[in-house]
């Protein structure tokens, strides 16, 4: 089998695997649930379904394949920049049966043109980039749809086995020595524009938590009056805490002397050794201040995740360059909540930092900006329009993130008030002279 044939087979397998997940998320509910808006923060599920098909049509059928449009008339309906989420239910969207038929037609055309693609013609198709971009785009919307499922009312419709139990004792902090490391990538063929280019960053020594902050640790912050004490919060954070009436992570409620949380329609007791999830950036920042620490910068997070002290090189993942397996990380919706700390010792970084990939997206202190030498590709609206102080960077992926949209260089971003996403965090601090 030639290199080109292997790449075509990989692309076809990834497209099919991704569409199977999309079908699981959209077939799990009836048509009424598909067209309903379960939160003004989210689109109706049927909008996400047709949107992923429309992006696939725009980039693969029309641009890469040079084929005639399938449905030129719906482009504006499914343009995320023209249609705010809160307004999407009022649009004349394709009904569920028509949306499913549309995405099937688009996919058939993509498979038809795939055999004729030469992956050296232009940058958009080099190494299958455009196909990889579409796979990642659909998987990102699958995670968004999973978050919508978490927000919907009604009987549970999703099920999965629980994540593995701890296999290692993990706690405390890990010292990351001072020095340079390579941040970003210039070689990963499906890396998106905001991950590029590779560049050297020199950091002073710091300490970073060996694991994400757990429910038990976060409960101590609540019990100590963390939500009632302005000194732990930034001015903007305290203002948001008051206006939004925050008193605990999203989906938590008091349960006797303890706490319970709702996960995809099921209530259960909060387990202390699981990473806390559904907290916003302001909550993470306040907890870190209460703990005498801070959030790591994005560069600190990436060095802890990728830098190999034995070789000085940056790995693709904390454990090496190989794609994640079920032994490395909690990814891909195999489980429906974060795994307890210590569940994935095989996924630790060379320095001994655990669960950097999967479980929860981790807030960093950094605003979202382009790396030095950033070039928008293949369109400005993917990353560049979001650069600035309005968004904060999250790293590492969650239990709902697919392996195709998660690597040591992958960057996510959101507003600091958002917590419907599967977001958690870990803390860091400057290293003292004796540390």
C-alpha positions in Angstrom: 0.0 0.0 0.0 1.4 3.4 -1.0 1.6 6.4 1.4 -1.2 8.1 -0.5 -3.4 5.0 -0.1 -2.7 4.8 3.6 -3.6 8.4 4.0 -6.9 8.0 2.1 -7.8 5.0 4.3 -7.0 7.0 7.4 -9.1 9.9 6.3 -12.1 7.6 5.4 -11.8 5.8 8.8 -11.7 9.1 10.7 -14.7 10.6 8.8 -16.7 7.4 9.4 -15.7 7.2 13.1 -16.6 10.8 13.6 -20.0 10.6 11.9 -20.9 7.6 14.0 -20.4 9.8 17.1 -22.5 12.5 15.6 -25.3 10.0 14.9 -25.1 8.7 18.4 -25.6 12.2 19.9 -28.5 13.1 17.5 -30.2 9.8 17.3 -30.4 9.6 21.1 -33.3 12.1 21.3 -36.6 12.5 19.4 -37.2 15.2 16.8 -38.8 17.6 19.4 -35.5 17.5 21.4 -33.5 18.0 18.3 -35.2 21.2 17.3 -35.5 22.5 20.9 -33.0 25.0 22.3 -32.0 23.5 25.7 -30.0 26.6 26.7 -29.5 30.1 25.1 -25.8 29.3 25.3 -26.2 26.4 22.9 -27.7 25.8 19.4 -30.5 23.3 18.8 -28.9 20.0 18.1 -30.3 19.9 14.6 -28.5 23.2 13.8 -25.1 21.6 14.8 -25.9 18.5 12.7 -26.6 20.5 9.5 -23.8 22.9 10.3 -21.1 20.2 10.3 -22.5 19.1 6.9 -22.4 22.6 5.6 -18.8 23.1 6.6 -17.9 19.8 5.0 -19.6 20.9 1.8 -17.9 24.3 1.7 -14.4 23.0 2.3 -14.3 19.5 0.8 -17.0 19.3 -1.9 -16.8 22.9 -3.2 -13.2 24.0 -2.5 -11.1 20.8 -2.5 -13.3 18.9 -4.9 -14.3 21.7 -7.1 -17.9 20.3 -7.3 -21.2 22.1 -7.6 -22.9 23.2 -4.4 -25.3 20.7 -2.8 -27.4 23.4 -0.9 -26.0 26.9 -1.6 -29.3 28.3 -0.3 -28.6 27.3 3.3 -25.1 28.7 3.7 -26.2 31.8 5.6 -28.4 29.7 8.0 -25.4 27.7 9.1 -22.8 30.5 9.2 -21.8 30.6 12.9 -20.7 34.2 12.6 -23.9 35.5 11.0 -26.3 33.6 13.3 -25.8 34.1 17.1 -26.7 30.9 19.1 -29.6 32.6 20.9 -31.3 33.4 17.6 -30.9 30.0 15.8 -34.1 28.4 17.0 -36.1 31.1 15.1 -34.3 30.4 11.8 -36.0 28.3 9.0 -33.6 25.3 9.8 -33.7 22.0 8.0 -36.0 19.7 9.9 -34.3 16.5 11.3 -35.0 14.2 8.4 -33.9 16.7 5.9 -30.8 17.6 7.9 -29.8 13.9 8.0 -30.4 13.5 4.3 -28.3 16.6 3.6 -25.3 15.4 5.6 -25.5 11.9 4.0 -25.5 13.5 0.5 -22.5 15.7 1.3 -20.6 12.7 2.8 -21.3 10.6 -0.3 -19.8 13.3 -2.5 -16.7 13.5 -0.2 -16.1 9.8 -0.5 -16.6 10.0 -4.2 -13.9 12.7 -4.6 -11.5 11.3 -2.1 -10.0 8.7 -4.5 -9.0 11.4 -6.9 -7.2 13.8 -4.5 -3.4 14.2 -4.8 -2.2 15.3 -1.4 0.6 17.5 -2.7 -1.3 19.9 -4.9 -1.6 22.9 -2.5 -1.3 23.6 1.2 -5.0 23.1 1.9 -4.8 19.4 0.9 -1.1 18.7 1.8 -1.0 15.6 4.1 -4.8 15.6 4.0 -5.1 18.8 6.1 -8.5 19.9 4.8 -10.0 16.5 5.7 -8.3 16.6 9.1 -9.7 20.0 9.7 -13.2 18.8 8.9 -12.8 15.8 11.2 -11.7 18.0 14.0 -14.5 20.6 13.3 -17.1 17.9 13.5 -15.6 16.4 16.7 -15.5 19.8 18.3 -19.2 20.2 17.5 -19.8 16.7 18.9 -18.3 17.9 22.2 -20.5 20.9 22.0 -23.6 18.7 21.5 -22.5 16.6 24.4 -22.5 19.7 26.5 -26.0 20.4 25.2 -27.1 17.0 26.4 -25.8 17.9 29.8 -28.0 21.0 29.8 -31.2 19.3 28.5 -34.0 18.4 30.9 -35.8 15.0 30.8 -34.9 11.4 31.2 -31.3 10.3 30.6 -30.6 9.2 27.0 -26.8 8.7 27.1 -25.0 5.9 28.9 -21.4 4.8 29.2 -19.4 2.7 31.7 -17.7 4.5 34.6 -14.0 5.6 34.1 -11.3 3.4 35.7 -10.4 3.6 39.3 -7.1 5.1 40.6 -4.0 3.0 39.8 -1.5 5.4 41.4 -1.3 7.8 44.3 -1.0 11.3 42.9 -0.8 14.5 44.8 1.3 17.5 45.6 3.3 19.6 43.2 5.9 19.0 40.5 8.9 21.3 40.0 9.5 22.3 36.4 13.1 23.6 36.1 14.0 26.9 34.5 15.0 26.9 30.8 13.8 26.9 27.3 11.5 24.5 25.5 9.8 24.3 22.1 6.1 25.5 22.3 3.7 24.9 19.4 4.4 22.9 16.3 5.5 23.4 12.7 5.4 19.7 11.8 2.1 18.1 13.0 0.2 17.7 9.7 -3.3 18.3 11.1 -2.4 21.0 13.6 -4.5 24.1 13.2 -3.2 27.6 12.6 -3.2 28.7 16.2 -0.9 25.8 17.2 1.7 27.1 14.7 4.6 27.8 14.4 7.0 26.0 16.8 9.0 28.6 18.8 11.3 28.7 21.8 10.0 29.9 25.1 12.3 30.4 28.1 10.6 30.1 31.5 11.8 30.5 35.1 11.4 27.5 37.4 7.9 26.9 38.7 5.8 24.3 40.5 2.6 22.9 39.0 0.0 20.6 40.6 0.6 17.0 39.8 -3.1 16.5 39.1 -6.2 18.7 38.4 -7.9 20.3 41.4 -10.4 17.8 42.8 -14.0 18.0 44.0 -12.7 17.4 47.5 -10.2 20.3 47.3 -12.8 22.6 45.8 -15.4 21.7 48.5 -12.9 22.9 51.1 -12.8 26.3 49.3 -16.6 26.4 49.4 -16.7 25.3 53.1 -14.2 28.1 53.9 -16.5 30.7 52.5 -14.6 31.1 49.2 -17.7 32.3 47.4 -18.4 34.9 50.1 -15.0 36.5 50.4 -14.2 39.2 47.8 -10.5 39.1 48.6 -10.0 35.9 46.6 -11.7 37.2 43.5 -10.6 39.7 40.9 -12.8 42.8 40.6 -14.4 41.4 37.4 -14.6 38.0 38.9 -16.4 39.2 42.0 -18.8 41.3 40.0 -19.7 38.2 37.9 -20.0 36.0 41.0 -22.6 38.4 42.4 -24.5 39.0 39.2 -24.6 35.3 38.3 -25.2 34.3 42.0 -22.5 31.7 41.9 -22.1 29.5 45.0 -20.8 26.2 43.7 -19.8 24.6 40.4 -22.5 24.3 37.8 -24.9 21.3 38.2 -24.1 21.0 42.0 -26.7 21.1 44.7 -26.7 20.6 48.5 -27.4 17.0 49.5 -27.7 16.8 53.3 -24.3 17.5 54.7 -22.6 17.1 51.3 -23.1 17.8 47.7 -24.7 16.1 44.7 -24.2 16.8 41.0 -26.3 16.1 37.9 -24.6 14.3 35.0 -26.6 13.8 31.9 -29.9 13.5 33.7 -28.7 11.5 36.7 -28.0 12.8 40.2 -25.1 11.3 42.2 -23.0 12.2 45.2 -20.0 14.3 44.5 -16.9 12.1 44.6 -13.9 13.9 46.3 -11.1 12.4 44.2 -12.5 13.3 40.8 -11.4 16.5 39.1 -13.8 19.4 39.6 -15.7 20.3 36.4 -18.1 23.0 35.2 -16.2 25.9 36.8 -15.5 29.2 35.0 -12.2 31.0 34.8 -13.1 33.4 37.6 -13.9 30.5 39.9 -10.6 28.8 39.1 -8.7 32.1 39.6 -10.4 32.6 43.0 -9.7 29.1 44.2 -6.0 29.5 43.2 -5.7 32.7 45.1 -7.4 31.1 48.2 -4.9 28.2 47.9 -1.9 30.6 47.8 -1.2 29.8 44.2 -2.2 31.0 40.7 -3.4 29.5 37.4 -0.5 28.4 35.2 0.3 30.4 32.1 -0.4 28.6 28.8 3.4 28.2 28.3 3.8 26.7 31.8 1.0 24.2 31.1 2.5 23.1 27.8 6.1 22.8 29.1 4.8 20.6 31.9 2.9 18.5 29.4 5.4 18.2 26.6 9.0 18.9 27.7 11.2 15.8 28.1 14.1 16.6 30.4 16.1 13.6 29.1 16.2 14.9 25.5 15.2 18.5 25.7 12.6 18.0 23.0 8.9 18.6 23.2 6.7 15.5 22.8 3.4 15.4 21.0 1.7 14.1 24.1 2.8 13.9 27.7 3.6 10.2 27.3 5.3 10.4 23.9 4.4 10.8 20.3 2.0 7.9 19.9 -1.7 8.6 19.7 -3.7 8.2 22.9 -5.1 4.8 23.9 -7.5 3.8 26.6 -4.5 3.5 28.9 -3.3 7.1 28.5 -6.4 9.3 28.9 -10.1 9.7 29.4 -11.1 10.9 25.9 -13.8 10.5 23.3 -16.9 10.1 25.4 -16.0 6.6 26.4 -17.0 7.7 29.9 -19.4 10.5 30.8 -17.4 12.2 33.6 -13.8 12.8 34.7 -11.8 9.9 36.0 -10.5 10.0 39.6 -7.0 11.3 40.1 -4.5 8.5 39.5 -6.5 6.6 37.0 -4.1 7.0 34.1 -0.5 6.6 35.3 0.6 5.6 31.7 -0.4 9.1 30.6 1.8 11.1 32.9 4.5 13.4 31.6 8.2 12.7 32.1 8.2 15.0 35.1 5.3 13.1 36.7 2.4 15.5 36.0 -0.8 13.4 35.6 -4.0 13.7 33.6 -2.9 16.7 31.5 -4.9 15.2 28.6 -8.6 14.3 28.9 -10.9 14.5 31.9 -11.3 18.3 32.0 -10.3 21.2 29.9 -7.9 23.2 32.1 -8.1 27.0 32.4 -4.8 28.9 32.1 -4.2 32.5 33.0 -3.3 33.4 29.4 -5.5 35.4 27.0 -5.8 33.9 23.6 -3.2 35.3 21.1 -1.3 34.0 18.1 2.1 32.5 18.6 5.0 34.6 17.3 5.0 34.2 13.5 1.3 33.2 13.4 -0.3 33.1 10.0 -4.1 32.6 9.6 -4.8 29.4 7.6 -7.0 28.6 5.9 -9.3 31.4 7.0 -9.1 34.2 9.6 -12.4 33.3 11.3 -11.1 30.1 12.8 -8.7 31.7 15.3 -7.6 35.2 14.5 -10.9 37.0 15.1 -10.9 35.7 18.7 -7.4 37.0 19.6 -7.3 39.5 22.4 -8.2 39.8 26.1 -11.8 38.7 25.9 -11.0 35.0 25.8 -8.9 32.8 28.1 -7.0 29.7 26.9 -7.9 26.2 28.0 -5.7 23.2 27.4 -5.7 19.4 27.5 -9.1 18.3 26.4 -11.9 16.7 28.4 -13.7 13.3 28.6 -15.8 14.6 25.8 -12.9 15.6 23.5 -11.9 13.3 20.7 -8.4 12.2 20.2 -8.3 13.9 16.8 -8.9 17.3 18.4 -6.5 16.9 21.3 -2.7 16.9 21.5 -0.1 18.7 23.5 -0.2 21.8 21.2 -4.0 22.0 20.8 -5.6 25.2 22.1 -9.1 25.9 23.2 -10.5 29.3 24.3 -13.7 30.7 25.8 -15.0 33.6 27.7 -14.0 33.6 31.4 -17.6 33.4 32.5 -18.3 30.2 30.7 -18.8 27.0 32.6 -21.3 24.9 30.6 -18.1 23.5 29.0 -16.3 20.6 30.6 -13.8 22.9 32.3 -11.6 22.4 35.3 -8.1 23.5 36.2 -4.9 22.9 38.1 -2.7 25.5 40.0 0.9 26.6 39.7 3.2 28.9 41.6 6.7 30.4 41.3 9.5 28.3 42.6 11.2 29.7 45.7 15.0 29.9 45.9 15.2 26.6 47.9 12.8 24.7 45.7 
